[in-house]
Amino acid sequence: MNLLNLYIIKNFISKFIFLLIGFMVLFLVIDIIDNINKFIESDIPQKQIFHYCILSIPSFISIALPMTTLLACIFTIGQLQKN
């Protein structure tokens, strides 16, 4: 691989990971806020709420992956155009 390909891949991967983590945090916060009344009314322990959040991550990844890929591509191309 030449130097330009490595630069593009590094740039894309860094943006991709940052955006994926951002979407995961956003989706988890929205899900917790949406279900907070159910958690409080049911007297569910914090350990089960934590497990619920961990087990909901794969479904959130399947939702966030297309958006993350598109935005990472757009940001990477935009930065290449700027430089």
C-alpha positions in Angstrom: 0.0 0.0 0.0 1.2 3.4 -0.8 1.3 6.3 1.6 -1.9 8.0 0.3 -4.0 4.8 0.8 -2.7 4.5 4.4 -3.6 8.1 5.1 -7.1 7.7 3.7 -7.7 4.4 5.7 -6.4 5.9 8.9 -8.6 9.0 8.5 -11.7 6.9 7.7 -11.2 4.5 10.5 -10.7 7.2 13.1 -13.9 9.0 12.0 -15.8 5.7 11.8 -15.0 4.7 15.3 -15.7 8.1 16.8 -19.1 8.3 15.0 -20.0 4.7 16.0 -19.3 5.4 19.7 -21.2 8.6 19.5 -24.3 7.0 18.0 -24.1 4.2 20.6 -24.0 6.6 23.4 -26.9 8.6 21.9 -29.0 5.5 21.3 -28.4 4.2 24.8 -29.2 7.5 26.5 -32.4 7.8 24.4 -33.4 4.2 25.2 -32.8 4.6 29.0 -34.7 7.9 29.1 -37.6 6.2 27.1 -37.7 3.2 29.5 -36.9 4.9 32.8 -40.5 4.9 34.0 -40.8 1.1 33.4 -37.5 0.5 35.3 -38.7 2.6 38.3 -42.2 1.1 38.4 -41.0 -2.5 38.1 -38.3 -2.1 40.8 -35.7 -3.7 38.6 -32.2 -3.9 40.1 -29.4 -1.9 38.5 -27.6 -5.0 37.5 -30.5 -6.1 35.3 -30.8 -2.6 33.8 -27.0 -2.7 33.0 -27.5 -6.2 31.3 -30.4 -4.8 29.3 -28.2 -1.9 28.1 -25.4 -4.3 27.2 -27.7 -6.7 25.3 -29.4 -3.9 23.4 -26.0 -2.7 21.9 -26.0 -5.2 18.9 -29.4 -4.0 17.7 -28.2 -0.4 18.0 -25.1 -1.3 16.0 -27.2 -2.7 13.2 -29.1 0.6 13.1 -26.1 2.9 13.4 -23.7 1.1 11.1 -25.1 2.5 7.8 -25.3 6.1 9.2 -21.8 5.8 10.6 -20.4 4.6 7.3 -22.0 7.3 5.3 -21.0 10.1 7.6 -17.4 8.8 7.9 -17.1 8.7 4.1 -18.5 12.2 3.7 -16.2 13.6 6.4 -13.2 11.8 5.0 -13.9 13.0 1.4 -14.5 16.5 2.7 -11.2 16.5 4.5 -9.4 15.2 1.4 -11.0 17.9 -0.7 -10.0 20.6 1.8 -6.3 19.4 1.9 
